Amino acid sequence: MADVNRGNRPLSPHLQVYKLPVAAVTSILTRITGHALVAGILLVVWWLVGAVSGPGAFAAADWVVRSWLGFLILAGSAWALWYHTLAGIRHLFYDALIGLEIESSRKSSWAVIVGSVVLTLFTLILFFIG
């Protein structure tokens, strides 16, 4: 086998060189948020099971839900839910072959990101006002 002198160049694009397109980032985030929703679901299910199990179990679960960690998990789950919903709607358009061009895909990716943040803030405002 011939000895190929590759020099000092990288073998493939590296994260320091290659910038992921926003559509790729949103695709990765869709998978991450789908899995992250499990944390919020488990917390809510624990809280509901505690509510039917008795005052001691409910007090423990309610303390965790009302703590700063519980708030972070539930607020993160709210964002993940909004993000996952908007990304799913975008995929419905993709399935209909709408918005597959690079520029429209980039715009819809940013719309999903910004929309999920705005809807999460709106949800939190409604939660604390109501």
N, C-alpha and C positions, 0 to 999 in steps of 0.2 A: 504494500500500500504506500502510496506516495505521501511524503511528509508535506503537508500544506502549511505554509507560513501565514497565519491569520493576523499577525501583527498585534497591535493593541486595541483593535476595534472590538466592540461587543459582538457576541454571537447572535443576539436577537435584540429587538428594541427593549430597553429597560425602562422601569418606571420613572427614572430620572430624565429620560429622553422622550419617551412616548407619553402623550397626554390622551387619556381616554375621552372619546366623544361623550357629550352629555347624554345621548341616547343609550350608550353602553352603561353609564353610571345609573341612569334611571332603571334600566333592566336589572342591574345588580341590586339596587335598592328595593325593587319590587319583591325579589326573592327574600331579601333580608327582612323587610317589613312583614311579609307573610309569616315568617318564623317568629318574629318578635311579638306578633299579636298573641302568641301562646302565653307569654308572661302576663299580659293583662287579663287574658281569659282565666288563667289559673288563679290569679288574685281575686277576681270577681267571683269565681266558683267557690273559692275558699271562704270568702265573705258570706255568700249565700248559704253554704253548708253550715257555717258557724251560726247563722241566724236561726236555722231550724234545729240545731243541735243543743242549744241551751245558752244561758246568759254568759257563762265563763268562756265558752268557745267563741261566741260572738264578740265578746269584749276583746279577746286576743286578736281576732281577725280584723275587727274594726280599728283597733289601735294601729295595726300595720297599714291598713288602707288610709288612715288619716295622717300617718307620719309623712315626713318629707320623702322617704323612699317610695312609699305607696303613691304619693302625688307624682313623683317622677315616672314611675311605672305606668300609671294611668294616663298621664299627659302624653308620654311617649307612645302609649298604645292608641290614644286618640289620634295622634299624628300618623301613626302607622296605618290606622284604619282609613283615615281620609286619603292618605297617599295611595294605599292599595286599591281603594275604590276608584280614585281618579285614573290610576294606571290601568285598571281593568276596563274602564270606559274607553280609554285611549286604544286599548287592544281590540275592543269591539270595532272601532273604526279601522284599525289595521286589518282585521279579519275581512272587512268589506273592501279592502284595498284602497282605503282613503288615508292620505297623510303619510305615505311611505317614502316620499321624496326626502332627500337629506335635509333641506331647509325647513320643511314643514314638520319633520320628525324632531328637529332641534327645537323648534318653537313649541311643539306640543310637550316635549320633555320639560322645558322650562315652565310651561303652564301647569304641569302636574306638580312640580316642586313648589312653585309659588302658591298655587291654589291650595295645596295641602297645608302649607304653613298658615295661610290666611284663614282657612276653614277651622284649623285647630285653635288659633287665637280666638276666633269667633265663638267656638264651642266653649273654650275656657271662660270667656267673658260671660256667656249665658249661664254657665255653671255657677260662677261666683255672684252674679247679680240675682239670679233666680233662686 
